[in-house]
Amino acid sequence: MEDTFKTALSRRRFIASGVTLGAAALAAPALAMENTTQMEAPISQSVQRNVSAFHMRDWRPYFTDLRNGAILCDLESRAVHFWSQDESIYRLYPSSVPLDETLTRRGRTQVVEMRENPTWRPTPSMRERNPEWPAVVPGGDPMNPLGVRALYLSWEYYRIHGTHDTRKIGRPSSNGCVGLYNEHIIELYGFARNGTQVYVL
């Protein structure tokens, strides 16, 4: 009887601590870009498509070789794949994707620059749509939409980057870029180099 009471009490404390942690997470500072995450239908209506699409892929249908490594950004399944040049490393990361087709590009590009704690500046079109956004957010600021690392692509304004707002991952939530959890962009940043091939599918 005493053991049953202790177990019940432990469960109550665990649940209470979870509620406290959840409330603290919700109270965390919002990012500079409010209302940029598209909330989807109830999970029972949306998860089946995402789970079925989130699977390992072979690089050969997308790249002729793995020179300098290769990154596939699959906007449909909301996933980023990486293969190292010698095929010894393969990674699959969940990602955020652009809010709609007009905000992105598809096709072949490459990494041309890599930055730790990148400074964020909204593009001219972002400023036009959202004049209230700041003109610049310095690197390392928790309000910075690029998170802790960014891979700059040969297309102007396009990045694969981290995000401090974990709600964005797995959802249409960007103005054109592809976002990863900060811990995942740190890992990908360590694998990539200038010249790494990128295909946005």
N, C-alpha and C positions, 0 to 999 in steps of 0.2 A: 504494500500500500504506500509506504514511504517512497519507494523507488518510483512508483507511478506518479506520485505528486511531484517529485524532483524533475522527472522527465517532462511533465506538463509545464512546470515552471520554466525550465530551460527553453522549451519551444516558444513560450510566450515572450521571453527575453530576446530570443533570436528574431522573432517577428517584429517586435518593437524596435530592435536595433535596425532592422531592414527598413522600416518605415522612416526612422530618423535619417538614415543615410539617403534614402530616396528623396526626402524633403530637402536635405542639404544639396543634393545634386541639382534639384530643380531651382534652388535659390542661387546657383552659380551665375556669374555675370554673363549677360547675353553678348553675342558678338556684335560687331559694328553694323552688320547687315541683318536687320530684322525682317521677318516674314519672307525669307528666301528659301525655306524648305517646304516642299510640297508634301503635305500629309496625305497618305493614301487610304484606300478603303480598308475596312477591318481586316485584320491579319489572315483570317480564314479565306478571304477572297484574293489576297495578294501573294502569300508566301509560296504557294504551290509553283507559280511561274518562276519566282526567283530561285527557289531551291533546285528545281529541275534544271535550270540554266547554269547554276553555279557549280561547274565541274571542271576537271583537268582537261586541258587541250594539248594537242600536238602542234608544234610550231610550223610544220611544213606547209599546211594550206595557206599560211599568211606571209611567210618569209622565204626567200631563196637560200639564205644561209643565216648563221648566227654571228656574223662578224660584229664585234663590239657589244654583243648581247642584243636581246630583242625584248621589247615591251609591247604587249597587245592590250589595248584599252577597249573592252567590249561594252559598249554603252547599253546594249540590250539586256545583258545579264548583270550589268553593274559590277563588273569584275575587271581586275588588272592582272595580267599574266606576265611573268618574267622568266626568260631563259638565258643562262650565261653562255658565253661563246663556246665553251668546251662541253656544254650540256650537263655539267656536274651539278648545276643549281637550277631548280625550278620552283617558283613561288606563285601562289594564287591569293590575291587580296580582294576583299570586298571594297567597293568604291562608291562615291557619289558621282552623279552624272549631271549634265546641263538640264536646266529647267524645261527647255524645249529645243526643237531641232534648229530654230533660227539662231540660237546662241552658240552653236558649236560648228566644228568642221570634222569631216571624216576623211581618211586617207593616210598617206605615208608622210612621215616627218622624222625628226631625230632630235635627240638631246643636244643642245648647243651651249648650255650653261647650267651650272649647279650652284645653289646658294643655301647656306645654313642660315636659319632665322632671317628669311628674306623680308625686305620692306615691301609693303603692299600699297599700290596706288590704283584706284579705280580707273578703268579705261574711259576715254571720252564718252562712249555710248552709255556706260554705267552711270557716269555723272549726269548725263542727260535724263536718264530714266529715274535716277535717285539723287537729286541735288542735295539732299540732306546728309549724304554719306561724307565722311571726312576725306580730305584730299590725299592724305597719307597716313598710314599706320606703321610705326617702326617695327622692325624685327624684334622678336622676343615679347612683344605685347600680347597678352591673352586675348585681345580683341582682333588680332591679326588673322584675316581669313586664310592666309597661306600656311598657317601652322609653323612647324619647326624646320622644314626643309622644302625646297622646290626644285623641280627639274624643268628648266625653261626649254621650250620646243622651238623649232625653226619658224613656226607660224607665230606672228606677232601676237602678243597677249595670251598665248596658250601655255598652260602649265600642268604638270602633274605635281600635286603638292599635298601637304598634310592639312589637318583641320583640328581646331580645338573644340569644335561643336560636333560631338559624336553622333548627334541626331541626324546629321546630313548623310552619313554613310548608308548606302543601300537605297538612297532616294534621289529623285531629281531635285537638285538644290543649288546648282552652281550657275554662274553666268557664262559658262563655256568650258571651264577647266574640269579636270578629273581630280577628285580628292580622296585621300586615304587617311586612315587613323594615323596619328603621329608616330606611333611605334612602328607601323608598317612603312611609312615613307622614310623613316630613319634607316630601316633595313634595305629598302630598295635603293636609297641614295648611296648606300655602301656598295651595292652591286653595280650600279650604273656608272657610265662615264660619258664624257663628251663624245658624240658619235654613236651612242647606242640608238639602234633603230626603234622607231615607234610607229605602230599602226593603230589608228583609231577606227574601230569597226562599228 
